């Protein structure tokens, strides 16, 4: 996937970085928001760091990538998106 940052992009995707751990803890540590998701809220910076380390996983028959969703105007991380590629799909 391209990690370009077009000046006019509302949002863009990029690889998660170690420096994103605090933002991810704020995003995924909010118990009220997380009650609508299947995963449990983060309780520590260590959980956020492990999330970053596991952003690319290879499983039998598929590759799983998680990328950060970033606001184009401020370059602020606002969430993540997961992409699953099966063995027959092209990978970027």
C-alpha positions in Angstrom: 0.0 0.0 0.0 1.2 3.5 -0.8 2.0 5.6 2.2 1.8 8.9 0.4 0.1 11.9 2.1 -1.8 13.9 -0.6 -2.3 17.4 0.6 -6.0 17.3 -0.3 -6.7 13.9 1.3 -9.3 13.8 4.0 -7.9 10.6 5.3 -5.0 8.3 4.5 -3.6 5.0 5.7 -0.1 4.4 7.0 1.8 1.7 8.9 1.5 2.0 12.7 4.7 3.2 14.5 5.9 2.8 18.1 5.1 6.4 18.7 1.4 5.7 18.0 1.1 3.6 21.3 -0.3 6.6 23.4 -2.8 7.5 20.7 -3.9 3.9 20.4 -4.3 3.6 24.1 -6.6 6.7 24.1 -8.6 5.3 21.1 -8.9 1.7 22.2 -8.8 2.3 25.9 -12.2 4.1 26.0 -14.5 1.6 27.7 -17.7 3.3 26.5 -16.6 3.2 22.9 -15.2 -0.3 23.0 -18.4 -1.8 24.3 -19.6 -1.8 20.6 -16.5 -3.8 19.4 -15.7 -7.5 19.9 -12.3 -6.8 21.5 -11.7 -5.7 25.0 -10.4 -2.2 25.7 -6.7 -1.6 26.2 -5.7 -1.2 29.8 -2.0 -0.3 29.3 0.6 1.1 27.0 2.1 -2.4 26.8 -1.2 -3.7 25.2 -1.1 -0.8 22.7 2.6 -1.6 21.9 1.8 -5.3 21.3 -1.1 -4.2 19.0 1.5 -2.3 16.9 4.0 -5.2 16.9 1.2 -7.5 15.5 0.0 -5.2 12.7 1.1 -7.7 10.1 0.2 -11.4 10.7 0.6 -14.4 8.4 -1.9 -17.1 8.9 -2.5 -20.2 6.9 -4.0 -19.1 3.6 -4.0 -15.4 4.4 -2.1 -12.3 5.2 -3.6 -9.8 7.7 -2.5 -6.2 7.8 -3.6 -3.4 10.1 -2.9 0.2 9.1 -3.5 3.5 10.9 -6.2 5.8 9.7 -4.9 9.4 9.8 -6.6 12.7 9.3 -5.0 14.4 6.2 -5.3 18.0 7.5 -3.6 17.4 10.9 -1.8 14.0 10.3 -3.5 12.8 13.6 -4.0 9.0 14.1 -7.8 8.5 14.6 -8.1 4.7 14.3 -7.1 1.6 12.4 -8.4 -0.6 9.6 -7.7 -4.3 9.1 -7.2 -5.8 5.6 -7.2 -9.5 4.9 -5.6 -10.9 1.8 -6.2 -14.5 0.8 -3.4 -16.5 -1.0 -5.0 -15.7 -4.4 -5.2 -11.9 -4.0 -2.4 -9.5 -5.1 -0.5 -8.1 -2.1 0.9 -4.6 -1.7 
